[in-house]
Amino acid sequence: MAVKIKTSAGTIEITNEVIATVVGGAATDIYGIVGMASKNQIKDNLNEILRGENYSRGVVVRQEENGVAVDVYTIVSYGTKISEVSRNVQEKVKYNLETLLGVTANSVNVFVQGVRVLPD
């Protein structure tokens, strides 16, 4: 599926992969986020942090009537306040989708898949 935006010059289609990449980039910029997690760890057999090029594997985008709903699967750093980090992810993802792509995010759900202890 793709989000279609009609303009006076024609139609713009933004695919879910583009939306997922923008969401993953926004999420990993937040302090306290170590990386993205696989949305289905049992199926993918991945317990490791996904690298930067795999942003879209930790993001699920669903089309809704007036925008999109986004699920973000993250791994947070030990010692950070998870509720605060998750709220920051929600705000930044919503802001980036609206400013960069012109897409309205109806909901941004953050799922913390793990906590990583980082070396000093």
Rosetta constraint file for C-alpha pairs under 8 A:
AtomPair CA 1 CA 15 HARMONIC 6.40 0.50
AtomPair CA 1 CA 16 HARMONIC 6.48 0.50
AtomPair CA 1 CA 63 HARMONIC 7.59 0.50
AtomPair CA 2 CA 13 HARMONIC 5.91 0.50
AtomPair CA 2 CA 14 HARMONIC 5.30 0.50
AtomPair CA 2 CA 15 HARMONIC 4.23 0.50
AtomPair CA 2 CA 16 HARMONIC 5.82 0.50
AtomPair CA 3 CA 13 HARMONIC 5.53 0.50
AtomPair CA 3 CA 14 HARMONIC 5.09 0.50
AtomPair CA 3 CA 15 HARMONIC 6.36 0.50
AtomPair CA 3 CA 16 HARMONIC 7.66 0.50
AtomPair CA 3 CA 63 HARMONIC 7.62 0.50
AtomPair CA 3 CA 103 HARMONIC 7.84 0.50
AtomPair CA 4 CA 11 HARMONIC 6.58 0.50
AtomPair CA 4 CA 12 HARMONIC 5.60 0.50
AtomPair CA 4 CA 13 HARMONIC 4.53 0.50
AtomPair CA 4 CA 14 HARMONIC 6.50 0.50
AtomPair CA 5 CA 11 HARMONIC 5.69 0.50
AtomPair CA 5 CA 12 HARMONIC 5.04 0.50
AtomPair CA 5 CA 13 HARMONIC 6.40 0.50
AtomPair CA 6 CA 10 HARMONIC 6.05 0.50
AtomPair CA 6 CA 11 HARMONIC 4.50 0.50
AtomPair CA 6 CA 12 HARMONIC 6.32 0.50
AtomPair CA 7 CA 11 HARMONIC 5.89 0.50
AtomPair CA 7 CA 12 HARMONIC 7.56 0.50
AtomPair CA 14 CA 18 HARMONIC 6.57 0.50
AtomPair CA 14 CA 19 HARMONIC 7.26 0.50
AtomPair CA 15 CA 19 HARMONIC 6.59 0.50
AtomPair CA 16 CA 20 HARMONIC 5.99 0.50
AtomPair CA 16 CA 61 HARMONIC 6.24 0.50
AtomPair CA 17 CA 21 HARMONIC 6.12 0.50
AtomPair CA 17 CA 56 HARMONIC 6.35 0.50
AtomPair CA 18 CA 22 HARMONIC 6.31 0.50
AtomPair CA 19 CA 23 HARMONIC 6.16 0.50
AtomPair CA 19 CA 61 HARMONIC 7.47 0.50
AtomPair CA 19 CA 97 HARMONIC 7.47 0.50
AtomPair CA 19 CA 101 HARMONIC 7.99 0.50
AtomPair CA 20 CA 24 HARMONIC 6.01 0.50
AtomPair CA 20 CA 55 HARMONIC 6.79 0.50
AtomPair CA 20 CA 56 HARMONIC 4.78 0.50
AtomPair CA 20 CA 59 HARMONIC 5.62 0.50
AtomPair CA 20 CA 60 HARMONIC 7.05 0.50
AtomPair CA 20 CA 61 HARMONIC 6.77 0.50
AtomPair CA 21 CA 25 HARMONIC 6.07 0.50
AtomPair CA 21 CA 55 HARMONIC 5.48 0.50
AtomPair CA 21 CA 56 HARMONIC 5.38 0.50
AtomPair CA 22 CA 26 HARMONIC 6.15 0.50
AtomPair CA 22 CA 93 HARMONIC 7.90 0.50
AtomPair CA 22 CA 96 HARMONIC 7.28 0.50
AtomPair CA 22 CA 97 HARMONIC 7.17 0.50
AtomPair CA 23 CA 27 HARMONIC 6.12 0.50
AtomPair CA 23 CA 55 HARMONIC 7.86 0.50
AtomPair CA 23 CA 59 HARMONIC 7.32 0.50
AtomPair CA 23 CA 72 HARMONIC 7.80 0.50
AtomPair CA 23 CA 93 HARMONIC 5.52 0.50
AtomPair CA 23 CA 96 HARMONIC 7.56 0.50
AtomPair CA 23 CA 97 HARMONIC 7.34 0.50
AtomPair CA 24 CA 28 HARMONIC 6.19 0.50
AtomPair CA 24 CA 36 HARMONIC 7.26 0.50
AtomPair CA 24 CA 55 HARMONIC 4.71 0.50
AtomPair CA 24 CA 56 HARMONIC 6.48 0.50
AtomPair CA 24 CA 58 HARMONIC 7.30 0.50
AtomPair CA 24 CA 59 HARMONIC 6.82 0.50
AtomPair CA 24 CA 72 HARMONIC 7.65 0.50
AtomPair CA 25 CA 29 HARMONIC 6.43 0.50
AtomPair CA 25 CA 55 HARMONIC 6.87 0.50
AtomPair CA 26 CA 30 HARMONIC 7.13 0.50
AtomPair CA 26 CA 89 HARMONIC 7.38 0.50
AtomPair CA 26 CA 92 HARMONIC 6.20 0.50
AtomPair CA 26 CA 93 HARMONIC 5.64 0.50
AtomPair CA 26 CA 96 HARMONIC 6.94 0.50
AtomPair CA 27 CA 33 HARMONIC 7.17 0.50
AtomPair CA 27 CA 72 HARMONIC 7.99 0.50
AtomPair CA 27 CA 89 HARMONIC 5.34 0.50
AtomPair CA 27 CA 92 HARMONIC 7.21 0.50
AtomPair CA 27 CA 93 HARMONIC 6.57 0.50
AtomPair CA 28 CA 33 HARMONIC 5.70 0.50
AtomPair CA 28 CA 34 HARMONIC 6.96 0.50
AtomPair CA 28 CA 35 HARMONIC 5.96 0.50
AtomPair CA 28 CA 36 HARMONIC 7.29 0.50
AtomPair CA 29 CA 33 HARMONIC 7.49 0.50
AtomPair CA 30 CA 85 HARMONIC 7.28 0.50
AtomPair CA 30 CA 88 HARMONIC 6.95 0.50
AtomPair CA 30 CA 89 HARMONIC 6.47 0.50
AtomPair CA 31 CA 85 HARMONIC 7.22 0.50
AtomPair CA 32 CA 76 HARMONIC 5.55 0.50
AtomPair CA 32 CA 77 HARMONIC 5.12 0.50
AtomPair CA 32 CA 80 HARMONIC 6.01 0.50
AtomPair CA 32 CA 85 HARMONIC 6.20 0.50
AtomPair CA 33 CA 74 HARMONIC 6.88 0.50
AtomPair CA 33 CA 75 HARMONIC 6.03 0.50
AtomPair CA 33 CA 76 HARMONIC 4.52 0.50
AtomPair CA 33 CA 77 HARMONIC 6.02 0.50
AtomPair CA 33 CA 85 HARMONIC 7.36 0.50
AtomPair CA 34 CA 49 HARMONIC 7.91 0.50
AtomPair CA 34 CA 74 HARMONIC 7.72 0.50
AtomPair CA 34 CA 75 HARMONIC 5.62 0.50
AtomPair CA 34 CA 76 HARMONIC 5.29 0.50
AtomPair CA 34 CA 77 HARMONIC 5.72 0.50
AtomPair CA 34 CA 116 HARMONIC 7.26 0.50
AtomPair CA 35 CA 49 HARMONIC 5.76 0.50
AtomPair CA 35 CA 50 HARMONIC 6.51 0.50
AtomPair CA 35 CA 51 HARMONIC 7.44 0.50
AtomPair CA 35 CA 52 HARMONIC 7.99 0.50
AtomPair CA 35 CA 74 HARMONIC 6.05 0.50
AtomPair CA 35 CA 75 HARMONIC 5.44 0.50
AtomPair CA 35 CA 76 HARMONIC 7.25 0.50
AtomPair CA 36 CA 49 HARMONIC 6.10 0.50
AtomPair CA 36 CA 50 HARMONIC 5.63 0.50
AtomPair CA 36 CA 51 HARMONIC 7.74 0.50
AtomPair CA 36 CA 55 HARMONIC 6.60 0.50
AtomPair CA 36 CA 57 HARMONIC 7.91 0.50
AtomPair CA 36 CA 58 HARMONIC 5.38 0.50
AtomPair CA 36 CA 72 HARMONIC 7.97 0.50
AtomPair CA 36 CA 73 HARMONIC 5.98 0.50
AtomPair CA 36 CA 74 HARMONIC 4.49 0.50
AtomPair CA 36 CA 75 HARMONIC 5.90 0.50
AtomPair CA 37 CA 41 HARMONIC 7.89 0.50
AtomPair CA 37 CA 47 HARMONIC 7.65 0.50
AtomPair CA 37 CA 48 HARMONIC 7.38 0.50
AtomPair CA 37 CA 49 HARMONIC 5.74 0.50
AtomPair CA 37 CA 50 HARMONIC 6.00 0.50
AtomPair CA 37 CA 57 HARMONIC 7.54 0.50
AtomPair CA 37 CA 58 HARMONIC 5.19 0.50
AtomPair CA 37 CA 73 HARMONIC 5.32 0.50
AtomPair CA 37 CA 74 HARMONIC 5.10 0.50
AtomPair CA 37 CA 75 HARMONIC 6.09 0.50
AtomPair CA 37 CA 113 HARMONIC 6.43 0.50
AtomPair CA 38 CA 44 HARMONIC 7.34 0.50
AtomPair CA 38 CA 46 HARMONIC 6.74 0.50
AtomPair CA 38 CA 47 HARMONIC 7.74 0.50
AtomPair CA 38 CA 49 HARMONIC 7.98 0.50
AtomPair CA 38 CA 50 HARMONIC 7.14 0.50
AtomPair CA 38 CA 57 HARMONIC 5.72 0.50
AtomPair CA 38 CA 58 HARMONIC 4.87 0.50
AtomPair CA 38 CA 73 HARMONIC 6.78 0.50
AtomPair CA 39 CA 57 HARMONIC 6.65 0.50
AtomPair CA 39 CA 58 HARMONIC 5.21 0.50
AtomPair CA 39 CA 59 HARMONIC 6.98 0.50
AtomPair CA 39 CA 60 HARMONIC 7.75 0.50
AtomPair CA 39 CA 73 HARMONIC 5.92 0.50
AtomPair CA 40 CA 44 HARMONIC 6.17 0.50
AtomPair CA 41 CA 45 HARMONIC 5.32 0.50
AtomPair CA 41 CA 46 HARMONIC 5.29 0.50
AtomPair CA 41 CA 47 HARMONIC 6.38 0.50
AtomPair CA 42 CA 46 HARMONIC 7.27 0.50
AtomPair CA 49 CA 75 HARMONIC 7.44 0.50
AtomPair CA 50 CA 54 HARMONIC 5.98 0.50
AtomPair CA 50 CA 55 HARMONIC 7.45 0.50
AtomPair CA 51 CA 55 HARMONIC 7.45 0.50
AtomPair CA 54 CA 58 HARMONIC 7.55 0.50
AtomPair CA 55 CA 59 HARMONIC 7.02 0.50
AtomPair CA 56 CA 60 HARMONIC 7.64 0.50
AtomPair CA 58 CA 72 HARMONIC 6.05 0.50
AtomPair CA 58 CA 73 HARMONIC 5.05 0.50
AtomPair CA 58 CA 74 HARMONIC 7.12 0.50
AtomPair CA 59 CA 70 HARMONIC 7.00 0.50
AtomPair CA 59 CA 71 HARMONIC 5.63 0.50
AtomPair CA 59 CA 72 HARMONIC 4.77 0.50
AtomPair CA 59 CA 73 HARMONIC 6.25 0.50
AtomPair CA 60 CA 70 HARMONIC 5.73 0.50
AtomPair CA 60 CA 71 HARMONIC 5.00 0.50
AtomPair CA 60 CA 72 HARMONIC 6.70 0.50
AtomPair CA 61 CA 68 HARMONIC 6.68 0.50
AtomPair CA 61 CA 69 HARMONIC 5.92 0.50
AtomPair CA 61 CA 70 HARMONIC 4.73 0.50
AtomPair CA 61 CA 71 HARMONIC 6.57 0.50
AtomPair CA 62 CA 68 HARMONIC 5.63 0.50
AtomPair CA 62 CA 69 HARMONIC 5.13 0.50
AtomPair CA 62 CA 70 HARMONIC 6.38 0.50
AtomPair CA 63 CA 67 HARMONIC 6.50 0.50
AtomPair CA 63 CA 68 HARMONIC 4.71 0.50
AtomPair CA 63 CA 69 HARMONIC 6.47 0.50
AtomPair CA 64 CA 68 HARMONIC 5.16 0.50
AtomPair CA 64 CA 69 HARMONIC 6.78 0.50
AtomPair CA 66 CA 104 HARMONIC 7.20 0.50
AtomPair CA 66 CA 106 HARMONIC 7.59 0.50
AtomPair CA 67 CA 103 HARMONIC 6.25 0.50
AtomPair CA 67 CA 104 HARMONIC 4.76 0.50
AtomPair CA 67 CA 105 HARMONIC 5.65 0.50
AtomPair CA 67 CA 106 HARMONIC 5.99 0.50
AtomPair CA 68 CA 103 HARMONIC 7.43 0.50
AtomPair CA 68 CA 104 HARMONIC 6.41 0.50
AtomPair CA 68 CA 105 HARMONIC 5.03 0.50
AtomPair CA 68 CA 106 HARMONIC 5.78 0.50
AtomPair CA 68 CA 107 HARMONIC 7.28 0.50
AtomPair CA 69 CA 105 HARMONIC 5.86 0.50
AtomPair CA 69 CA 106 HARMONIC 5.53 0.50
AtomPair CA 69 CA 107 HARMONIC 4.88 0.50
AtomPair CA 69 CA 108 HARMONIC 6.13 0.50
AtomPair CA 69 CA 109 HARMONIC 7.97 0.50
AtomPair CA 70 CA 105 HARMONIC 7.18 0.50
AtomPair CA 70 CA 107 HARMONIC 6.21 0.50
AtomPair CA 70 CA 108 HARMONIC 4.85 0.50
AtomPair CA 70 CA 109 HARMONIC 6.17 0.50
AtomPair CA 71 CA 108 HARMONIC 5.91 0.50
AtomPair CA 71 CA 109 HARMONIC 4.69 0.50
AtomPair CA 71 CA 110 HARMONIC 5.97 0.50
AtomPair CA 71 CA 111 HARMONIC 7.27 0.50
AtomPair CA 72 CA 108 HARMONIC 7.32 0.50
AtomPair CA 72 CA 109 HARMONIC 6.09 0.50
AtomPair CA 72 CA 110 HARMONIC 4.84 0.50
AtomPair CA 72 CA 111 HARMONIC 6.00 0.50
AtomPair CA 73 CA 110 HARMONIC 6.10 0.50
AtomPair CA 73 CA 111 HARMONIC 4.77 0.50
AtomPair CA 73 CA 112 HARMONIC 5.93 0.50
AtomPair CA 73 CA 113 HARMONIC 6.27 0.50
AtomPair CA 74 CA 110 HARMONIC 7.24 0.50
AtomPair CA 74 CA 111 HARMONIC 6.17 0.50
AtomPair CA 74 CA 112 HARMONIC 5.00 0.50
AtomPair CA 74 CA 113 HARMONIC 5.78 0.50
AtomPair CA 74 CA 114 HARMONIC 7.26 0.50
AtomPair CA 75 CA 112 HARMONIC 5.74 0.50
AtomPair CA 75 CA 113 HARMONIC 5.62 0.50
AtomPair CA 75 CA 114 HARMONIC 4.84 0.50
AtomPair CA 75 CA 115 HARMONIC 5.58 0.50
AtomPair CA 75 CA 116 HARMONIC 6.79 0.50
AtomPair CA 76 CA 80 HARMONIC 7.54 0.50
AtomPair CA 76 CA 82 HARMONIC 7.29 0.50
AtomPair CA 76 CA 112 HARMONIC 6.96 0.50
AtomPair CA 76 CA 114 HARMONIC 6.49 0.50
AtomPair CA 76 CA 115 HARMONIC 4.96 0.50
AtomPair CA 76 CA 116 HARMONIC 6.18 0.50
AtomPair CA 77 CA 115 HARMONIC 5.65 0.50
AtomPair CA 77 CA 116 HARMONIC 5.05 0.50
AtomPair CA 77 CA 117 HARMONIC 6.07 0.50
AtomPair CA 77 CA 118 HARMONIC 6.82 0.50
AtomPair CA 78 CA 115 HARMONIC 5.71 0.50
AtomPair CA 78 CA 116 HARMONIC 5.60 0.50
AtomPair CA 78 CA 117 HARMONIC 5.06 0.50
AtomPair CA 78 CA 118 HARMONIC 7.21 0.50
AtomPair CA 80 CA 85 HARMONIC 7.33 0.50
AtomPair CA 81 CA 85 HARMONIC 6.26 0.50
AtomPair CA 82 CA 86 HARMONIC 6.00 0.50
AtomPair CA 83 CA 87 HARMONIC 6.16 0.50
AtomPair CA 84 CA 88 HARMONIC 6.22 0.50
AtomPair CA 85 CA 89 HARMONIC 6.27 0.50
AtomPair CA 86 CA 90 HARMONIC 6.28 0.50
AtomPair CA 86 CA 110 HARMONIC 6.12 0.50
AtomPair CA 87 CA 91 HARMONIC 6.29 0.50
AtomPair CA 88 CA 92 HARMONIC 6.11 0.50
AtomPair CA 89 CA 93 HARMONIC 5.94 0.50
AtomPair CA 89 CA 110 HARMONIC 7.56 0.50
AtomPair CA 90 CA 94 HARMONIC 6.12 0.50
AtomPair CA 90 CA 108 HARMONIC 5.62 0.50
AtomPair CA 90 CA 109 HARMONIC 7.32 0.50
AtomPair CA 90 CA 110 HARMONIC 7.19 0.50
AtomPair CA 91 CA 95 HARMONIC 6.10 0.50
AtomPair CA 92 CA 96 HARMONIC 5.99 0.50
AtomPair CA 93 CA 97 HARMONIC 6.11 0.50
AtomPair CA 93 CA 108 HARMONIC 7.51 0.50
AtomPair CA 94 CA 98 HARMONIC 6.31 0.50
AtomPair CA 94 CA 104 HARMONIC 7.45 0.50
AtomPair CA 94 CA 105 HARMONIC 5.72 0.50
AtomPair CA 94 CA 108 HARMONIC 7.23 0.50
AtomPair CA 95 CA 99 HARMONIC 6.08 0.50
AtomPair CA 96 CA 100 HARMONIC 5.48 0.50
AtomPair CA 96 CA 101 HARMONIC 7.48 0.50
AtomPair CA 97 CA 101 HARMONIC 5.32 0.50
AtomPair CA 97 CA 102 HARMONIC 6.26 0.50
AtomPair CA 97 CA 103 HARMONIC 5.47 0.50
AtomPair CA 97 CA 104 HARMONIC 6.71 0.50
AtomPair CA 97 CA 105 HARMONIC 6.94 0.50
AtomPair CA 98 CA 102 HARMONIC 4.44 0.50
AtomPair CA 98 CA 103 HARMONIC 5.02 0.50
AtomPair CA 98 CA 104 HARMONIC 5.65 0.50
AtomPair CA 98 CA 105 HARMONIC 7.47 0.50
AtomPair CA 99 CA 103 HARMONIC 8.00 0.50
